[in-house]
Amino acid sequence: MARTGDRTRVLIGDVRGKGLSAVGEAAALMAAFQEVAHQHATLPAVASALDRSMCRYLTQFPDDEALEHFITALLLEVPDHGSVARLTHCGHPPPLLISRGQVTSVPSFPAPPLGMCTFEQDVRTSHTFSFEAGDVLLLYTDGLVEARDSRGAFYPLEERLAQWTKCSPETLIERIQRDLHAHTNGALHDDAAILAVRRTATPHAGRLGSEGRPMADQKLC
């Protein structure tokens, strides 16, 4: 998460693979985000800068290995004022919006993951959607929705969220974590990250306070 001007920018990403190389890629991505989030006016420009940074990082791998490394990501921008937010999609699962008791998938226009090193900025776009006071946006990695039970059924995230639309972000994540553990009988075979962002009331004109910023809670399973 990065504060820049009168907005908050958020990144969630998922590195392909495991082990020390995946840890290194994740660390490189987060460091790059903290740097470029303040340097570019739009989310597509931030995404392109992250892509270039990750492509430079991946040059340390042999050519055949570099092709196997990439990162899916979502970039979110929430202005302090107003009731809209922006999203840039880089091959990541779409977020879910809880608004007025309803759960919907936020539409977006996916571009390739970061680190593919073959696309320029103009293939990335930002999508604007309504994000009003009290709404909660859930961002997650595919390890959550691809978790299976003993019969091979995927975890029904959207169905579960429909039962918990009045929860705070903290409670929501706790319930998902407990329910996911029960669904998989404790055998989660892939990492899962969850980030819940709640839009609080917009501050009065001319004042910028913490009450106007999105509140977030996150957890790794």
N, C-alpha and C positions, 0 to 999 in steps of 0.2 A: 504494500500500500504506500502511496506517495501523495503528499499534499503539494499542489502547485497552483499558485494564485488562489482563485476562489472556487476550486474544485478538488475533488479527491479522485485519484486514479488507482485502480486495483488490478492486479495481475493474478491469475491462477493458471498453472501450467502442469503438464504431465510429461516427464521425460521417458522416452522409450528405453526399456532395459532396466537392469538392476546393478548393484555393486558400486564400486568406487567411481567408475566412469560416469554413472548416472548421478551420483552425488556431486561430482565435479561440474557436470552440465547444469544441474539445478542451481548450484552456487553461482556459476557464471551468469546464468539467466537473471537471477535476482539482483546481482551486482549491476548488470547492465541496465535493468529496469530502473533501479534507483538513480542511475545517471541520466538516462535518456528521457525519463518521464517528465523532466523539467525543461527539456531542450526543444520540444516539438509542440506545435500548436494543435495537432489533431492526433487521434488514436491511430489511424492508418500510418501516419508518419512515425509514430512511436513503434508500431509493429514492424515496420520496415527497418528501423534502426536496430531493433532487437534481432531481426533476421540476419542482418549484416554482421552484428556482433557474434551471433552463434555460429555463423559460417566461418568467421575468422577463428573462433575457438576450435571448431572441428577440423581445421587444417592440421592439427597435431596428431590426428588419427590417420592410419593408412587409408588410402583411397577406398579400398573395398569395405573397411569398417565404417568410414564416414558416411557411406550411403545408408547404413543401418541406424544412424543416430538422427533423431529429430525430436521436436517438442511440440505437442499440441498446447494451445493457449487461448485464453479469453482475456481481453482487455476491457475494463469497465471504467466509465467516467461519470461521476455524479457531481454536478454543479451544486454549490451551496444554495443557490436561489432557483426557484422554479420547480416544476414537477416532471421533468424529463431526465433521462439518462441516455448515455451512448454506449454502444457495444461494438467491438471489433473482434471477429471470430477467426481463429487460426486453427481450424481442424479439431476443435474441442467439443465435447458434449454441450448442447445448448442449456443455458440456465433456466430455472423455473421461478416464476413470479407468483407470490402469494399476495393477492389484492382483493379486498372486500369479500373475503371468504372463499375465493376461487383460486385454483391453481392452474396456471397456463405456462406453456413453453414460450419463451421469448423468441420470436422469429429473427433470423439473422442470415447473412450471406457468407457462408464459409469460404475462406481462402486456405491455401495449403499450410501445413504446420511450419513452425520456425525451424530454420536449419536446413531446408531443402535446397537453398542456394540457386534457385532457377527462376524466381519470380521477382518482379519489381513492385514498387509501391502502388502502382495504379490498379493492381488486381485486388487490393485490400480496400474495403469500404467500412464505414461506420453506420450503424443502424440506431435510430432514435426511437425510444419507447417511453411510455408513461410510467413514471416511478414516483408515486405520491406519498405524502406523509402517512406512516403506518404500514406501508408496503414492505414486504421482505423478499429479497432476491437470494436464491440459493444457487451457488456455483459449486461444482464438484468435478471429480475426475471419473474416468470410466470404470475404475476399480469398484466404485459404489454400485452403479447400475448393472455391471456385469457379474456381480457376486451371485453365486448360485446356491440353492438349497440342496438337500439330499436327493431330490428328484430332478435336479438340473434346471429348475425354474430361476430366472433372473430376479433380482431384488426389485419389487414394484415401487420405485421411489415416488412417482407422481401420485399413485393410489394412496400411499401412506401419508404424504403431505396433506392430502385432502382431509385427513382426520385431525390434523394439528395446525390448522390455519390461524388459531388464536394464540399460538405459543410465541414467546420471545425468542430471539435468535439463539440465546444460550440454551434454553429449554429444548428448542427444536433440534439442535445438534445433539444434545444428550439423548433425546428420544430416538433419533436416527441411529446413533451409535449402538444403543441397546438393542434396537429392533434388528439392525444389521447383524449383530452378534448372534441373536436368536435365529435369524433366517439362515445363516451359514453354519450354525452350531459351533461358532468360534473358529471356523476354518476359513479365514479370508485369505485367498491365494494371491491377491494383488493389493498393492498399496491403494488406499482411498483417502482423498482429501476433501473436506467440506468447508465451505465458506458461506456464512449467512450475513447478509447486509440489510439493515433496516433503515428506511428513510425516515428521519425525524422531521419535525416541523421546521419550515423555512424561517430564518430569523427576519426581524424587521428590516426594511430597507435602510441601508447605511450602516447596519451592524452585522458583524460576522462573529457568531458565537459557536460554541461546540454543539449547541442544540440544532444547528443547521447542517451539520455534517452527517454523513451516513455512519451508523454504528455497525460494527462487524464482530463476529466471533468465528473462530475457525478451529478445526481439530483434525488431526491425522489419526486414522484407525490402523 
